[in-house]
């Protein structure tokens, strides 16, 4: 995550600190453990989607004309 943040800064592109934005990864972990051990269920993905939906850089890019 730190290396990706630095590369993003070097290239002057937005960076979303996803671990910090999601915060509580318990839904992701629970879904992954219930499934294949890696991929979460809908609730885990919903937390990630919410983090992106609330990220200003993403909203600006999606909403551009």
C-alpha positions in Angstrom: 0.0 0.0 0.0 2.8 2.4 0.9 4.7 1.6 -2.3 1.5 2.1 -4.4 0.9 5.5 -2.7 4.4 6.6 -3.5 4.1 5.5 -7.2 0.8 7.4 -7.4 2.4 10.5 -5.9 5.4 10.2 -8.3 3.0 10.1 -11.3 0.6 12.7 -9.8 -2.4 10.4 -9.9 -5.0 10.0 -7.2 -4.5 7.2 -4.7 -7.1 5.6 -2.5 -5.8 4.1 0.7 -8.3 1.3 0.6 -7.4 -0.3 3.9 -8.0 3.0 5.7 -11.1 3.8 3.7 -12.8 0.5 4.4 -11.5 0.3 8.0 -13.4 -2.7 9.2 -12.5 -5.7 7.1 -14.4 -8.2 9.2 -17.2 -8.7 6.5 -14.5 -9.3 3.9 -12.7 -11.9 6.1 -15.9 -13.6 7.1 -17.1 -13.9 3.5 -13.7 -15.2 2.3 -13.6 -17.8 5.1 -17.1 -19.0 4.2 -16.1 -19.3 0.5 -12.8 -20.0 -1.2 -10.6 -18.4 1.4 -9.8 -15.3 -0.7 -12.9 -13.7 -2.2 -15.6 -12.3 0.0 -19.3 -12.4 -0.3 -21.5 -9.5 -1.4 -21.2 -7.7 2.0 -17.4 -7.6 1.8 -17.5 -6.2 -1.8 -20.1 -3.7 -0.7 -17.7 -2.2 1.8 -15.1 -1.8 -1.0 -17.7 -0.3 -3.4 -18.8 2.1 -0.7 -15.2 3.3 -0.2 -14.9 4.0 -3.9 -18.3 5.7 -4.1 -17.2 8.1 -1.4 -13.8 8.8 -2.9 -13.8 12.3 -4.4 -11.3 11.4 -7.2 -13.5 8.5 -8.3 -16.7 10.6 -8.3 -15.1 13.4 -10.2 -13.8 10.9 -12.9 -17.2 9.1 -13.2 -19.2 12.3 -13.2 -17.1 14.1 -15.8 -18.8 15.3 -18.9 
